[in-house]
Amino acid sequence: MAKQDKKWLQRQEKDPYVKQARESSYRSRAVYKLSEIDKRDQLIRKANTVVDIGASPGSWSQYASEKLHSQGRIIAVDLLTMEPIKKVEFIQGDFTEPSIVKACLEALGEEKADLVMSDIAPNLSGVRNTDQARIINMAELVLDFTTDVLIEGGDLLIKLFQGEGMEQYQKELKQLFQKVMVRKPKASRSESRELYVLARGYKV
Ligand SMILES: C[S@@+](CC[C@H](N)C(=O)[O-])C[C@H]1O[C@@H](n2cnc3c(N)ncnc32)[C@H](O)[C@@H]1O
């Protein structure tokens, strides 16, 4: 086994969130990032239609599926496959492909989304500037999609990485939403540049 894989496995074994996720039948420790934000900001409770971008293996969709009322629905999209979840319509494909964005729009139909959440993590090259540009580029795609589908007053939760372009992106959000907040849930490793931006109250 490669040294890096061994390190990753050791970290997984020691991680209390991994253990908790396994015991609670969540597919990923990422659920605790969403649940902490949701408990604080009551995101899911007021949502009816949710879009989950970068959804696989599916813990965010699992969590949202439990919280939504019976008529609630989730459109989830990912490059990778995802095991079925109640209330979730899954689209497999690359979100940077217009045909996949179109498939998400078609799945929504006439309906608008109350919440778009994106935990998407583009494939990284290891070259910091290139990767940051990729991340911001993906975030712009998510924002374009969001402005097409979000209901007035709706919310966007998106994972970003601290670095160039992040401030400008937040400025854009501030023009489109009533409130923009940054969240760093406990399950997000402190050494990671990852953080979550929550934009609330879409102005249309
Ligand atoms: C951190 S994981 C998401 C975890 C998920 N929130 C959960 O709770 O299970 C990020 C996901 O983004 C997906 N992804 C990366 N690039 C993508 C792309 N271009 N189109 C669609 N999904 C993508 C990856 O396949 C991966 O499953």
The ligand as a MOL file (V3000), in Angstrom:
LIG
                    3D

  0  0  0     0  0            999 V3000
M  V30 BEGIN CTAB
M  V30 COUNTS 27 29 0 0 0
M  V30 BEGIN ATOM
M  V30 1 C -16.7440 15.7070 -1.0810 0
M  V30 2 S -17.5930 14.7340 -2.2530 0 CHG=1
M  V30 3 C -19.2800 15.0310 -1.8320 0
M  V30 4 C -19.7410 14.3080 -0.6090 0
M  V30 5 C -21.2500 14.3960 -0.4260 0
M  V30 6 N -21.6440 15.7380 -0.0360 0
M  V30 7 C -21.7490 13.4390 0.6220 0
M  V30 8 O -22.2270 13.9100 1.6350 0
M  V30 9 O -21.6980 12.2180 0.4040 0 CHG=-1
M  V30 10 C -17.4020 15.6690 -3.7350 0
M  V30 11 C -18.0590 15.0480 -4.9420 0
M  V30 12 O -17.9240 15.9490 -6.0580 0
M  V30 13 C -17.9790 15.1430 -7.2170 0
M  V30 14 N -17.5260 15.8750 -8.4160 0
M  V30 15 C -16.2960 16.3920 -8.6570 0
M  V30 16 N -16.2590 16.9650 -9.8680 0
M  V30 17 C -17.5030 16.8160 -10.4050 0
M  V30 18 C -18.0880 17.2130 -11.6300 0
M  V30 19 N -17.3730 17.8580 -12.5720 0
M  V30 20 N -19.3790 16.9190 -11.8650 0
M  V30 21 C -20.1010 16.2400 -10.9220 0
M  V30 22 N -19.5980 15.8510 -9.7280 0
M  V30 23 C -18.3150 16.1320 -9.4670 0
M  V30 24 C -17.0700 13.9620 -6.8640 0
M  V30 25 O -17.3240 12.8650 -7.7020 0
M  V30 26 C -17.4380 13.7230 -5.3960 0
M  V30 27 O -18.3710 12.6710 -5.2720 0
M  V30 END ATOM
M  V30 BEGIN BOND
M  V30 1 1 1 2
M  V30 2 1 2 3
M  V30 3 1 2 10
M  V30 4 1 3 4
M  V30 5 1 4 5
M  V30 6 1 5 6
M  V30 7 1 5 7
M  V30 8 2 7 8
M  V30 9 1 7 9
M  V30 10 1 10 11
M  V30 11 1 11 12
M  V30 12 1 11 26
M  V30 13 1 12 13
M  V30 14 1 13 14
M  V30 15 1 13 24
M  V30 16 1 14 15
M  V30 17 1 14 23
M  V30 18 2 15 16
M  V30 19 1 16 17
M  V30 20 1 17 18
M  V30 21 2 17 23
M  V30 22 1 18 19
M  V30 23 2 18 20
M  V30 24 1 20 21
M  V30 25 2 21 22
M  V30 26 1 22 23
M  V30 27 1 24 25
M  V30 28 1 24 26
M  V30 29 1 26 27
M  V30 END BOND
M  V30 END CTAB
M  END
